Amino acid sequence: MKKKGIIIFGILVIMIATLMGCGLQKTESKKAASEKVVLNEVAHSIFYAPMYVAIEEGYFAEEGIDIELVTGFGADKTMTAVLSGEANVGFMGSEASIYTYLGGTEDYVVNFAQLTQRAGNFLVAREPMQDFDWKMLEGKEVLGGRKGGMPEMVFEYILKKNGIDPSIDVKIDQSIDFGSTAAAFSGGQGDYTVEFEPAATSLEGEGKGYVVASLGEDSGYVPYTAFCAKKSYLESHGEIMQGFVNALQKGMVYVNNHTPEQIAGVIAPQFNETDQDTITKIVTRYYNQQTWKGDLIFEEDSFTLLQDILEEAGELSERVPYETLVTTEYATKAAETVK
Protein backbone atom coordinates (compact mmCIF):
# COMPACT_ATOMS: atom_id res chain seq x y z
CA MET A 1 0.00 0.00 0.00
CA LYS A 2 2.85 2.29 0.93
CA LYS A 3 4.55 1.60 -2.40
CA LYS A 4 1.28 2.22 -4.25
CA GLY A 5 0.85 5.55 -2.45
CA ILE A 6 4.36 6.61 -3.45
CA ILE A 7 3.63 5.75 -7.09
CA ILE A 8 0.37 7.74 -7.07
CA PHE A 9 2.13 10.68 -5.43
CA GLY A 10 4.85 10.52 -8.07
CA ILE A 11 2.29 10.52 -10.88
CA LEU A 12 0.57 13.56 -9.34
CA VAL A 13 3.87 15.42 -9.11
CA ILE A 14 4.61 14.69 -12.78
CA MET A 15 1.11 15.81 -13.82
CA ILE A 16 1.37 19.07 -11.87
CA ALA A 17 4.83 19.74 -13.30
CA THR A 18 3.53 19.05 -16.81
CA LEU A 19 0.55 21.37 -16.36
CA MET A 20 2.78 24.11 -14.95
CA GLY A 21 5.13 23.66 -17.88
CA CYS A 22 2.23 23.97 -20.31
CA GLY A 23 1.06 27.10 -18.52
CA LEU A 24 4.52 28.64 -18.71
CA GLN A 25 4.80 27.69 -22.37
CA LYS A 26 1.46 29.38 -23.10
CA THR A 27 2.51 32.50 -21.18
CA GLU A 28 5.86 32.63 -22.96
CA SER A 29 4.13 32.00 -26.28
CA LYS A 30 1.69 34.84 -25.62
CA LYS A 31 4.53 37.16 -24.63
CA ALA A 32 6.48 36.17 -27.73
CA ALA A 33 3.44 36.95 -29.89
CA SER A 34 2.92 40.34 -28.21
CA GLU A 35 3.82 43.31 -30.41
CA LYS A 36 4.76 46.66 -28.90
CA VAL A 37 2.91 49.59 -30.43
CA VAL A 38 3.78 53.15 -29.40
CA LEU A 39 0.67 55.29 -29.53
CA ASN A 40 1.12 59.07 -29.36
CA GLU A 41 -2.07 60.91 -28.37
CA VAL A 42 -2.52 64.62 -28.98
CA ALA A 43 -3.74 65.15 -25.40
CA HIS A 44 -4.74 63.05 -22.40
CA SER A 45 -8.45 63.69 -22.05
CA ILE A 46 -11.62 61.96 -20.85
CA PHE A 47 -12.88 62.95 -24.31
CA TYR A 48 -11.09 59.84 -25.57
CA ALA A 49 -12.77 57.44 -23.12
CA PRO A 50 -13.21 54.45 -25.52
CA MET A 51 -9.44 54.27 -26.04
CA TYR A 52 -8.77 54.21 -22.29
CA VAL A 53 -11.47 51.57 -21.81
CA ALA A 54 -9.63 49.42 -24.37
CA ILE A 55 -6.40 49.86 -22.38
CA GLU A 56 -7.86 49.33 -18.91
CA GLU A 57 -10.07 46.39 -19.88
CA GLY A 58 -7.10 44.63 -21.51
CA TYR A 59 -8.53 44.64 -25.02
CA PHE A 60 -5.18 45.48 -26.61
CA ALA A 61 -3.50 42.69 -24.65
CA GLU A 62 -6.18 40.29 -25.89
CA GLU A 63 -5.15 41.19 -29.44
CA GLY A 64 -1.47 40.51 -28.69
CA ILE A 65 -0.55 44.19 -28.49
CA ASP A 66 1.59 45.81 -25.84
CA ILE A 67 0.52 49.46 -25.88
CA GLU A 68 2.86 52.25 -24.85
CA LEU A 69 0.81 55.44 -24.52
CA VAL A 70 2.62 58.77 -24.91
CA THR A 71 1.02 62.22 -24.80
CA GLY A 72 2.26 64.61 -27.47
CA PHE A 73 0.58 67.81 -26.19
CA GLY A 74 -0.28 69.13 -29.64
CA ALA A 75 -1.02 67.76 -33.11
CA ASP A 76 2.25 69.13 -34.48
CA LYS A 77 4.27 67.22 -31.89
CA THR A 78 2.23 64.04 -32.32
CA MET A 79 2.64 64.15 -36.09
CA THR A 80 6.39 64.73 -35.74
CA ALA A 81 6.63 61.65 -33.52
CA VAL A 82 4.85 59.50 -36.11
CA LEU A 83 6.82 60.76 -39.11
CA SER A 84 10.13 60.32 -37.30
CA GLY A 85 9.29 56.76 -36.28
CA GLU A 86 9.29 57.64 -32.60
CA ALA A 87 5.62 56.55 -32.52
CA ASN A 88 3.89 53.86 -34.60
CA VAL A 89 0.40 55.34 -34.36
CA GLY A 90 -0.77 58.91 -33.94
CA PHE A 91 -4.08 60.05 -32.51
CA MET A 92 -5.07 63.63 -33.37
CA GLY A 93 -7.23 65.78 -35.60
CA SER A 94 -7.17 64.51 -39.19
CA GLU A 95 -6.36 67.96 -40.53
CA ALA A 96 -2.74 67.19 -39.60
CA SER A 97 -2.67 64.33 -42.11
CA ILE A 98 -3.89 66.67 -44.85
CA TYR A 99 -1.26 69.30 -44.05
CA THR A 100 1.46 66.64 -44.08
CA TYR A 101 0.35 65.18 -47.40
CA LEU A 102 0.09 68.58 -49.09
CA GLY A 103 3.51 69.43 -47.69
CA GLY A 104 4.99 66.76 -49.95
CA THR A 105 5.81 64.05 -47.41
CA GLU A 106 6.47 60.89 -49.41
CA ASP A 107 5.68 58.38 -46.65
CA TYR A 108 2.59 60.28 -45.52
CA VAL A 109 0.15 59.21 -42.80
CA VAL A 110 -3.17 57.51 -43.49
CA ASN A 111 -6.21 57.69 -41.21
CA PHE A 112 -7.53 54.22 -40.37
CA ALA A 113 -9.99 54.71 -37.50
CA GLN A 114 -12.19 57.61 -36.36
CA LEU A 115 -12.93 57.80 -32.62
CA THR A 116 -14.93 60.97 -31.97
CA GLN A 117 -17.71 62.46 -34.07
CA ARG A 118 -18.21 65.71 -32.19
CA ALA A 119 -15.97 68.48 -30.90
CA GLY A 120 -14.93 67.94 -27.30
CA ASN A 121 -14.54 71.52 -26.12
CA PHE A 122 -16.88 73.98 -24.45
CA LEU A 123 -17.36 77.73 -24.33
CA VAL A 124 -16.81 79.05 -20.81
CA ALA A 125 -18.09 82.45 -19.66
CA ARG A 126 -17.42 84.45 -16.50
CA GLU A 127 -21.07 84.33 -15.45
CA PRO A 128 -23.80 81.69 -15.85
CA MET A 129 -26.06 82.32 -18.86
CA GLN A 130 -29.37 80.53 -19.12
CA ASP A 131 -30.18 81.82 -22.60
CA PHE A 132 -26.78 82.01 -24.25
CA ASP A 133 -26.66 83.04 -27.88
CA TRP A 134 -23.49 83.04 -30.00
CA LYS A 135 -24.25 86.63 -31.00
CA MET A 136 -23.25 87.54 -27.44
CA LEU A 137 -19.62 87.04 -28.49
CA GLU A 138 -19.66 90.05 -30.80
CA GLY A 139 -17.20 92.65 -29.56
CA LYS A 140 -15.85 90.27 -26.90
CA GLU A 141 -12.41 88.75 -26.33
CA VAL A 142 -12.22 84.94 -26.51
CA LEU A 143 -9.22 82.79 -25.62
CA GLY A 144 -9.10 80.47 -28.62
CA GLY A 145 -6.92 77.70 -30.01
CA ARG A 146 -3.94 77.32 -32.30
CA LYS A 147 -4.43 78.62 -35.84
CA GLY A 148 -5.08 75.72 -38.20
CA GLY A 149 -6.01 73.32 -35.40
CA MET A 150 -9.40 71.63 -35.11
CA PRO A 151 -10.48 73.37 -31.88
CA GLU A 152 -10.01 76.81 -33.40
CA MET A 153 -11.41 75.92 -36.81
CA VAL A 154 -14.56 74.34 -35.37
CA PHE A 155 -15.03 77.40 -33.17
CA GLU A 156 -14.78 79.69 -36.19
CA TYR A 157 -17.05 77.34 -38.16
CA ILE A 158 -19.76 77.79 -35.49
CA LEU A 159 -19.32 81.56 -35.48
CA LYS A 160 -19.82 81.68 -39.24
CA LYS A 161 -22.91 79.46 -38.96
CA ASN A 162 -24.31 82.10 -36.62
CA GLY A 163 -23.53 85.02 -38.91
CA ILE A 164 -20.43 86.17 -37.04
CA ASP A 165 -17.19 87.05 -38.82
CA PRO A 166 -14.33 85.64 -36.67
CA SER A 167 -11.83 88.11 -38.08
CA ILE A 168 -13.95 91.23 -37.49
CA ASP A 169 -16.73 90.68 -34.96
CA VAL A 170 -14.76 88.85 -32.27
CA LYS A 171 -11.30 89.32 -30.81
CA ILE A 172 -9.80 85.82 -30.67
CA ASP A 173 -6.57 85.51 -28.70
CA GLN A 174 -4.49 82.68 -30.18
CA SER A 175 -1.25 83.57 -28.43
CA ILE A 176 -1.68 81.26 -25.42
CA ASP A 177 -0.23 77.74 -25.44
CA PHE A 178 -2.50 74.71 -25.45
CA GLY A 179 -3.38 73.82 -21.88
CA SER A 180 -2.67 77.29 -20.49
CA THR A 181 -5.87 79.09 -21.49
CA ALA A 182 -7.79 78.06 -18.35
CA ALA A 183 -5.08 79.52 -16.12
CA ALA A 184 -5.04 82.71 -18.19
CA PHE A 185 -8.82 82.97 -17.94
CA SER A 186 -8.66 82.45 -14.16
CA GLY A 187 -6.13 85.26 -14.05
CA GLY A 188 -8.60 87.65 -15.64
CA GLN A 189 -7.71 87.42 -19.33
CA GLY A 190 -10.56 87.31 -21.85
CA ASP A 191 -14.36 87.47 -21.59
CA TYR A 192 -14.76 83.85 -22.70
CA THR A 193 -12.50 80.87 -23.20
CA VAL A 194 -12.79 77.69 -25.26
CA GLU A 195 -11.82 74.75 -23.04
CA PHE A 196 -11.50 70.98 -23.13
CA GLU A 197 -12.20 68.85 -20.12
CA PRO A 198 -11.28 68.68 -17.32
CA ALA A 199 -10.39 72.40 -17.56
CA ALA A 200 -14.00 73.47 -18.19
CA THR A 201 -15.33 71.56 -15.19
CA SER A 202 -12.40 72.71 -13.03
CA LEU A 203 -13.20 76.35 -13.79
CA GLU A 204 -16.80 75.70 -12.79
CA GLY A 205 -15.71 73.96 -9.60
CA GLU A 206 -13.54 76.95 -8.66
CA GLY A 207 -16.37 79.37 -9.42
CA LYS A 208 -14.20 81.11 -12.00
CA GLY A 209 -16.10 80.09 -15.12
CA TYR A 210 -19.35 78.59 -16.37
CA VAL A 211 -19.98 76.35 -19.37
CA VAL A 212 -22.54 78.13 -21.54
CA ALA A 213 -22.28 76.18 -24.81
CA SER A 214 -20.97 72.92 -26.23
CA LEU A 215 -19.01 73.25 -29.45
CA GLY A 216 -19.74 69.57 -30.06
CA GLU A 217 -23.49 70.15 -30.06
CA ASP A 218 -23.44 73.41 -32.02
CA SER A 219 -21.04 72.28 -34.74
CA GLY A 220 -22.87 69.02 -35.44
CA TYR A 221 -21.14 65.79 -36.40
CA VAL A 222 -17.49 66.50 -37.19
CA PRO A 223 -14.61 63.98 -37.62
CA TYR A 224 -12.73 65.50 -34.73
CA THR A 225 -10.08 62.90 -33.92
CA ALA A 226 -8.77 59.80 -35.68
CA PHE A 227 -5.93 57.29 -35.53
CA CYS A 228 -3.31 57.37 -38.25
CA ALA A 229 -0.03 55.72 -39.17
CA LYS A 230 2.54 56.06 -41.93
CA LYS A 231 1.59 54.36 -45.18
CA SER A 232 4.64 52.12 -44.95
CA TYR A 233 3.75 51.02 -41.40
CA LEU A 234 0.22 50.06 -42.39
CA GLU A 235 1.54 48.10 -45.36
CA SER A 236 4.03 46.13 -43.24
CA HIS A 237 1.94 45.70 -40.07
CA GLY A 238 -1.52 44.94 -41.39
CA GLU A 239 -2.25 42.14 -38.91
CA ILE A 240 -1.15 44.23 -35.94
CA MET A 241 -3.23 47.16 -37.11
CA GLN A 242 -6.28 44.94 -37.42
CA GLY A 243 -5.78 43.81 -33.83
CA PHE A 244 -5.31 47.44 -32.79
CA VAL A 245 -8.62 48.46 -34.35
CA ASN A 246 -10.38 45.37 -32.97
CA ALA A 247 -9.32 46.47 -29.47
CA LEU A 248 -10.61 49.98 -30.08
CA GLN A 249 -13.90 48.61 -31.38
CA LYS A 250 -14.31 46.63 -28.15
CA GLY A 251 -13.83 49.91 -26.30
CA MET A 252 -16.49 51.55 -28.48
CA VAL A 253 -18.92 48.71 -27.82
CA TYR A 254 -18.29 49.08 -24.09
CA VAL A 255 -19.01 52.83 -23.91
CA ASN A 256 -22.14 52.43 -26.01
CA ASN A 257 -23.49 49.68 -23.76
CA HIS A 258 -22.62 50.97 -20.29
CA THR A 259 -23.58 53.92 -18.14
CA PRO A 260 -21.40 57.00 -17.64
CA GLU A 261 -20.83 55.82 -14.05
CA GLN A 262 -19.52 52.46 -15.26
CA ILE A 263 -17.33 54.06 -17.93
CA ALA A 264 -15.92 56.51 -15.39
CA GLY A 265 -15.09 53.64 -13.06
CA VAL A 266 -13.10 51.83 -15.74
CA ILE A 267 -11.05 54.82 -16.96
CA ALA A 268 -10.42 56.29 -13.49
CA PRO A 269 -6.84 54.84 -13.26
CA GLN A 270 -5.94 56.97 -16.30
CA PHE A 271 -6.87 60.12 -14.38
CA ASN A 272 -5.52 59.73 -10.86
CA GLU A 273 -5.45 63.48 -10.37
CA THR A 274 -9.22 63.76 -10.94
CA ASP A 275 -11.79 62.59 -8.41
CA GLN A 276 -14.42 60.01 -9.38
CA ASP A 277 -17.37 62.42 -9.24
CA THR A 278 -15.66 64.82 -11.64
CA ILE A 279 -14.75 62.03 -14.06
CA THR A 280 -18.37 60.84 -14.01
CA LYS A 281 -19.65 64.37 -14.64
CA ILE A 282 -17.35 64.82 -17.62
CA VAL A 283 -18.12 61.39 -19.09
CA THR A 284 -21.84 62.16 -18.74
CA ARG A 285 -21.40 65.44 -20.57
CA TYR A 286 -19.70 63.69 -23.50
CA TYR A 287 -22.05 60.70 -23.36
CA ASN A 288 -25.19 62.87 -23.60
CA GLN A 289 -23.97 64.70 -26.71
CA GLN A 290 -23.16 61.41 -28.51
CA THR A 291 -19.46 62.16 -28.73
CA TRP A 292 -18.39 58.63 -29.69
CA LYS A 293 -19.26 56.73 -32.85
CA GLY A 294 -20.78 53.27 -32.83
CA ASP A 295 -17.94 52.09 -35.06
CA LEU A 296 -14.56 53.41 -36.18
CA ILE A 297 -15.28 53.80 -39.88
CA PHE A 298 -14.13 57.16 -41.23
CA GLU A 299 -16.84 57.91 -43.80
CA GLU A 300 -16.23 59.93 -46.95
CA ASP A 301 -18.92 62.48 -46.02
CA SER A 302 -17.03 63.21 -42.80
CA PHE A 303 -13.76 63.71 -44.67
CA THR A 304 -15.51 66.06 -47.10
CA LEU A 305 -16.92 68.08 -44.19
CA LEU A 306 -13.46 68.26 -42.65
CA GLN A 307 -12.05 69.73 -45.85
CA ASP A 308 -14.99 72.15 -46.04
CA ILE A 309 -14.08 73.44 -42.58
CA LEU A 310 -10.40 73.73 -43.52
CA GLU A 311 -11.31 75.59 -46.70
CA GLU A 312 -13.58 78.03 -44.86
CA ALA A 313 -10.78 78.69 -42.38
CA GLY A 314 -8.39 79.47 -45.24
CA GLU A 315 -6.13 76.54 -44.31
CA LEU A 316 -6.57 74.35 -47.40
CA SER A 317 -4.59 75.03 -50.56
CA GLU A 318 -6.16 72.14 -52.48
CA ARG A 319 -8.48 69.19 -51.90
CA VAL A 320 -7.07 65.75 -51.11
CA PRO A 321 -8.75 62.55 -52.37
CA TYR A 322 -10.53 60.63 -49.60
CA GLU A 323 -9.16 57.27 -50.71
CA THR A 324 -5.60 58.60 -50.47
CA LEU A 325 -5.66 59.59 -46.80
CA VAL A 326 -8.33 57.27 -45.42
CA THR A 327 -8.63 53.50 -45.30
CA THR A 328 -11.73 51.81 -43.86
CA GLU A 329 -10.39 48.27 -44.24
CA TYR A 330 -9.58 47.65 -40.57
CA ALA A 331 -12.56 49.51 -39.10
CA THR A 332 -15.04 47.75 -41.38
CA LYS A 333 -13.70 44.33 -40.46
CA ALA A 334 -13.69 45.21 -36.76
CA ALA A 335 -17.30 46.39 -36.93
CA GLU A 336 -18.29 43.10 -38.53
CA THR A 337 -16.44 40.84 -36.11
CA VAL A 338 -16.57 42.66 -32.76
CA LYS A 339 -20.04 42.78 -31.23
C-alpha positions as CSV (number, residue, x, y, z in Angstrom):
1,M,0.0,0.0,0.0
2,K,2.8,2.3,0.9
3,K,4.5,1.6,-2.4
4,K,1.3,2.2,-4.3
5,G,0.8,5.5,-2.5
6,I,4.4,6.6,-3.5
7,I,3.6,5.7,-7.1
8,I,0.4,7.7,-7.1
9,F,2.1,10.7,-5.4
10,G,4.9,10.5,-8.1
11,I,2.3,10.5,-10.9
12,L,0.6,13.6,-9.3
13,V,3.9,15.4,-9.1
14,I,4.6,14.7,-12.8
15,M,1.1,15.8,-13.8
16,I,1.4,19.1,-11.9
17,A,4.8,19.7,-13.3
18,T,3.5,19.0,-16.8
19,L,0.5,21.4,-16.4
20,M,2.8,24.1,-14.9
21,G,5.1,23.7,-17.9
22,C,2.2,24.0,-20.3
23,G,1.1,27.1,-18.5
24,L,4.5,28.6,-18.7
25,Q,4.8,27.7,-22.4
26,K,1.5,29.4,-23.1
27,T,2.5,32.5,-21.2
28,E,5.9,32.6,-23.0
29,S,4.1,32.0,-26.3
30,K,1.7,34.8,-25.6
31,K,4.5,37.2,-24.6
32,A,6.5,36.2,-27.7
33,A,3.4,37.0,-29.9
34,S,2.9,40.3,-28.2
35,E,3.8,43.3,-30.4
36,K,4.8,46.7,-28.9
37,V,2.9,49.6,-30.4
38,V,3.8,53.1,-29.4
39,L,0.7,55.3,-29.5
40,N,1.1,59.1,-29.4
41,E,-2.1,60.9,-28.4
42,V,-2.5,64.6,-29.0
43,A,-3.7,65.2,-25.4
44,H,-4.7,63.1,-22.4
45,S,-8.4,63.7,-22.1
46,I,-11.6,62.0,-20.8
47,F,-12.9,63.0,-24.3
48,Y,-11.1,59.8,-25.6
49,A,-12.8,57.4,-23.1
50,P,-13.2,54.4,-25.5
51,M,-9.4,54.3,-26.0
52,Y,-8.8,54.2,-22.3
53,V,-11.5,51.6,-21.8
54,A,-9.6,49.4,-24.4
55,I,-6.4,49.9,-22.4
56,E,-7.9,49.3,-18.9
57,E,-10.1,46.4,-19.9
58,G,-7.1,44.6,-21.5
59,Y,-8.5,44.6,-25.0
60,F,-5.2,45.5,-26.6
61,A,-3.5,42.7,-24.6
62,E,-6.2,40.3,-25.9
63,E,-5.2,41.2,-29.4
64,G,-1.5,40.5,-28.7
65,I,-0.6,44.2,-28.5
66,D,1.6,45.8,-25.8
67,I,0.5,49.5,-25.9
68,E,2.9,52.2,-24.8
69,L,0.8,55.4,-24.5
70,V,2.6,58.8,-24.9
71,T,1.0,62.2,-24.8
72,G,2.3,64.6,-27.5
73,F,0.6,67.8,-26.2
74,G,-0.3,69.1,-29.6
75,A,-1.0,67.8,-33.1
76,D,2.3,69.1,-34.5
77,K,4.3,67.2,-31.9
78,T,2.2,64.0,-32.3
79,M,2.6,64.2,-36.1
80,T,6.4,64.7,-35.7
81,A,6.6,61.6,-33.5
82,V,4.8,59.5,-36.1
83,L,6.8,60.8,-39.1
84,S,10.1,60.3,-37.3
85,G,9.3,56.8,-36.3
86,E,9.3,57.6,-32.6
87,A,5.6,56.5,-32.5
88,N,3.9,53.9,-34.6
89,V,0.4,55.3,-34.4
90,G,-0.8,58.9,-33.9
91,F,-4.1,60.0,-32.5
92,M,-5.1,63.6,-33.4
93,G,-7.2,65.8,-35.6
94,S,-7.2,64.5,-39.2
95,E,-6.4,68.0,-40.5
96,A,-2.7,67.2,-39.6
97,S,-2.7,64.3,-42.1
98,I,-3.9,66.7,-44.9
99,Y,-1.3,69.3,-44.1
100,T,1.5,66.6,-44.1
101,Y,0.3,65.2,-47.4
102,L,0.1,68.6,-49.1
103,G,3.5,69.4,-47.7
104,G,5.0,66.8,-50.0
105,T,5.8,64.1,-47.4
106,E,6.5,60.9,-49.4
107,D,5.7,58.4,-46.7
108,Y,2.6,60.3,-45.5
109,V,0.2,59.2,-42.8
110,V,-3.2,57.5,-43.5
111,N,-6.2,57.7,-41.2
112,F,-7.5,54.2,-40.4
113,A,-10.0,54.7,-37.5
114,Q,-12.2,57.6,-36.4
115,L,-12.9,57.8,-32.6
116,T,-14.9,61.0,-32.0
117,Q,-17.7,62.5,-34.1
118,R,-18.2,65.7,-32.2
119,A,-16.0,68.5,-30.9
120,G,-14.9,67.9,-27.3
121,N,-14.5,71.5,-26.1
122,F,-16.9,74.0,-24.4
123,L,-17.4,77.7,-24.3
124,V,-16.8,79.1,-20.8
125,A,-18.1,82.5,-19.7
126,R,-17.4,84.5,-16.5
127,E,-21.1,84.3,-15.5
128,P,-23.8,81.7,-15.8
129,M,-26.1,82.3,-18.9
130,Q,-29.4,80.5,-19.1
131,D,-30.2,81.8,-22.6
132,F,-26.8,82.0,-24.2
133,D,-26.7,83.0,-27.9
134,W,-23.5,83.0,-30.0
135,K,-24.2,86.6,-31.0
136,M,-23.3,87.5,-27.4
137,L,-19.6,87.0,-28.5
138,E,-19.7,90.0,-30.8
139,G,-17.2,92.6,-29.6
140,K,-15.8,90.3,-26.9
141,E,-12.4,88.7,-26.3
142,V,-12.2,84.9,-26.5
143,L,-9.2,82.8,-25.6
144,G,-9.1,80.5,-28.6
145,G,-6.9,77.7,-30.0
146,R,-3.9,77.3,-32.3
147,K,-4.4,78.6,-35.8
148,G,-5.1,75.7,-38.2
149,G,-6.0,73.3,-35.4
150,M,-9.4,71.6,-35.1
151,P,-10.5,73.4,-31.9
152,E,-10.0,76.8,-33.4
153,M,-11.4,75.9,-36.8
154,V,-14.6,74.3,-35.4
155,F,-15.0,77.4,-33.2
156,E,-14.8,79.7,-36.2
157,Y,-17.1,77.3,-38.2
158,I,-19.8,77.8,-35.5
159,L,-19.3,81.6,-35.5
160,K,-19.8,81.7,-39.2
161,K,-22.9,79.5,-39.0
162,N,-24.3,82.1,-36.6
163,G,-23.5,85.0,-38.9
164,I,-20.4,86.2,-37.0
165,D,-17.2,87.1,-38.8
166,P,-14.3,85.6,-36.7
167,S,-11.8,88.1,-38.1
168,I,-13.9,91.2,-37.5
169,D,-16.7,90.7,-35.0
170,V,-14.8,88.8,-32.3
171,K,-11.3,89.3,-30.8
172,I,-9.8,85.8,-30.7
173,D,-6.6,85.5,-28.7
174,Q,-4.5,82.7,-30.2
175,S,-1.2,83.6,-28.4
176,I,-1.7,81.3,-25.4
177,D,-0.2,77.7,-25.4
178,F,-2.5,74.7,-25.5
179,G,-3.4,73.8,-21.9
180,S,-2.7,77.3,-20.5
181,T,-5.9,79.1,-21.5
182,A,-7.8,78.1,-18.3
183,A,-5.1,79.5,-16.1
184,A,-5.0,82.7,-18.2
185,F,-8.8,83.0,-17.9
186,S,-8.7,82.4,-14.2
187,G,-6.1,85.3,-14.1
188,G,-8.6,87.7,-15.6
189,Q,-7.7,87.4,-19.3
190,G,-10.6,87.3,-21.8
191,D,-14.4,87.5,-21.6
192,Y,-14.8,83.9,-22.7
193,T,-12.5,80.9,-23.2
194,V,-12.8,77.7,-25.3
195,E,-11.8,74.8,-23.0
196,F,-11.5,71.0,-23.1
197,E,-12.2,68.9,-20.1
198,P,-11.3,68.7,-17.3
199,A,-10.4,72.4,-17.6
200,A,-14.0,73.5,-18.2
201,T,-15.3,71.6,-15.2
202,S,-12.4,72.7,-13.0
203,L,-13.2,76.4,-13.8
204,E,-16.8,75.7,-12.8
205,G,-15.7,74.0,-9.6
206,E,-13.5,77.0,-8.7
207,G,-16.4,79.4,-9.4
208,K,-14.2,81.1,-12.0
209,G,-16.1,80.1,-15.1
210,Y,-19.3,78.6,-16.4
211,V,-20.0,76.3,-19.4
212,V,-22.5,78.1,-21.5
213,A,-22.3,76.2,-24.8
214,S,-21.0,72.9,-26.2
215,L,-19.0,73.2,-29.5
216,G,-19.7,69.6,-30.1
217,E,-23.5,70.1,-30.1
218,D,-23.4,73.4,-32.0
219,S,-21.0,72.3,-34.7
220,G,-22.9,69.0,-35.4
221,Y,-21.1,65.8,-36.4
222,V,-17.5,66.5,-37.2
223,P,-14.6,64.0,-37.6
224,Y,-12.7,65.5,-34.7
225,T,-10.1,62.9,-33.9
226,A,-8.8,59.8,-35.7
227,F,-5.9,57.3,-35.5
228,C,-3.3,57.4,-38.2
229,A,0.0,55.7,-39.2
230,K,2.5,56.1,-41.9
231,K,1.6,54.4,-45.2
232,S,4.6,52.1,-45.0
233,Y,3.8,51.0,-41.4
234,L,0.2,50.1,-42.4
235,E,1.5,48.1,-45.4
236,S,4.0,46.1,-43.2
237,H,1.9,45.7,-40.1
238,G,-1.5,44.9,-41.4
239,E,-2.3,42.1,-38.9
240,I,-1.1,44.2,-35.9
241,M,-3.2,47.2,-37.1
242,Q,-6.3,44.9,-37.4
243,G,-5.8,43.8,-33.8
244,F,-5.3,47.4,-32.8
245,V,-8.6,48.5,-34.3
246,N,-10.4,45.4,-33.0
247,A,-9.3,46.5,-29.5
248,L,-10.6,50.0,-30.1
249,Q,-13.9,48.6,-31.4
250,K,-14.3,46.6,-28.2
251,G,-13.8,49.9,-26.3
252,M,-16.5,51.6,-28.5
253,V,-18.9,48.7,-27.8
254,Y,-18.3,49.1,-24.1
255,V,-19.0,52.8,-23.9
256,N,-22.1,52.4,-26.0
257,N,-23.5,49.7,-23.8
258,H,-22.6,51.0,-20.3
259,T,-23.6,53.9,-18.1
260,P,-21.4,57.0,-17.6
261,E,-20.8,55.8,-14.0
262,Q,-19.5,52.5,-15.3
263,I,-17.3,54.1,-17.9
264,A,-15.9,56.5,-15.4
265,G,-15.1,53.6,-13.1
266,V,-13.1,51.8,-15.7
267,I,-11.0,54.8,-17.0
268,A,-10.4,56.3,-13.5
269,P,-6.8,54.8,-13.3
270,Q,-5.9,57.0,-16.3
271,F,-6.9,60.1,-14.4
272,N,-5.5,59.7,-10.9
273,E,-5.4,63.5,-10.4
274,T,-9.2,63.8,-10.9
275,D,-11.8,62.6,-8.4
276,Q,-14.4,60.0,-9.4
277,D,-17.4,62.4,-9.2
278,T,-15.7,64.8,-11.6
279,I,-14.7,62.0,-14.1
280,T,-18.4,60.8,-14.0
281,K,-19.7,64.4,-14.6
282,I,-17.3,64.8,-17.6
283,V,-18.1,61.4,-19.1
284,T,-21.8,62.2,-18.7
285,R,-21.4,65.4,-20.6
286,Y,-19.7,63.7,-23.5
287,Y,-22.1,60.7,-23.4
288,N,-25.2,62.9,-23.6
289,Q,-24.0,64.7,-26.7
290,Q,-23.2,61.4,-28.5
291,T,-19.5,62.2,-28.7
292,W,-18.4,58.6,-29.7
293,K,-19.3,56.7,-32.8
294,G,-20.8,53.3,-32.8
295,D,-17.9,52.1,-35.1
296,L,-14.6,53.4,-36.2
297,I,-15.3,53.8,-39.9
298,F,-14.1,57.2,-41.2
299,E,-16.8,57.9,-43.8
300,E,-16.2,59.9,-46.9
301,D,-18.9,62.5,-46.0
302,S,-17.0,63.2,-42.8
303,F,-13.8,63.7,-44.7
304,T,-15.5,66.1,-47.1
305,L,-16.9,68.1,-44.2
306,L,-13.5,68.3,-42.6
307,Q,-12.0,69.7,-45.9
308,D,-15.0,72.2,-46.0
309,I,-14.1,73.4,-42.6
310,L,-10.4,73.7,-43.5
311,E,-11.3,75.6,-46.7
312,E,-13.6,78.0,-44.9
313,A,-10.8,78.7,-42.4
314,G,-8.4,79.5,-45.2
315,E,-6.1,76.5,-44.3
316,L,-6.6,74.4,-47.4
317,S,-4.6,75.0,-50.6
318,E,-6.2,72.1,-52.5
319,R,-8.5,69.2,-51.9
320,V,-7.1,65.8,-51.1
321,P,-8.7,62.6,-52.4
322,Y,-10.5,60.6,-49.6
323,E,-9.2,57.3,-50.7
324,T,-5.6,58.6,-50.5
325,L,-5.7,59.6,-46.8
326,V,-8.3,57.3,-45.4
327,T,-8.6,53.5,-45.3
328,T,-11.7,51.8,-43.9
329,E,-10.4,48.3,-44.2
330,Y,-9.6,47.7,-40.6
331,A,-12.6,49.5,-39.1
332,T,-15.0,47.7,-41.4
333,K,-13.7,44.3,-40.5
334,A,-13.7,45.2,-36.8
335,A,-17.3,46.4,-36.9
336,E,-18.3,43.1,-38.5
337,T,-16.4,40.8,-36.1
338,V,-16.6,42.7,-32.8
339,K,-20.0,42.8,-31.2
